[in-house]
Amino acid sequence: MNIGYVNLYVDDLDAAVSFYEGHLGFELRFRDDAHGYASFDAGAVSLGIATIDPSTPDHIATVGGLRGIGIVVDDLDAEYQRLASRGVTFAQPPERMPWGGYLALIEDPAGNILYLDEVTTVHQT
């Protein structure tokens, strides 16, 4: 058994596709506007982006906020500079964590916050 994909929920598919493809550089596998969904090659798992109607009761709890999804990079400082130059918003700049990790927090157009993490032997699994 493997985790094959992770979905993030957004309210603007165009903005999300532009961000994940254009800013972060993930390869778009497919996009289905009729169903409000796009899938990206994100390495070992796929990243799915799904729209959710803002009028639904669970919209506020589903779109935006810290998601616990980590994007792993070899050189956080270099990636931070590259993404900042592309207009990526950071909720937190690179910072050394008390447990030894080194990470930043990025924010997508829907307000979803993701980890940008320089994985070291200190906290690799």
PyMOL commands that set and color helices and strands:
alter all, ss='L'
color gray80, all
select helices_A, chain A and resi 13-23+33-35+59-62+76-85
alter helices_A, ss='H'
color red, helices_A
select strands_A, chain A and resi 5-10+27-32+37-41+46-51+65-73+89-96+102-107+112-118
alter strands_A, ss='S'
color yellow, strands_A
deselect
rebuild
show_as cartoon
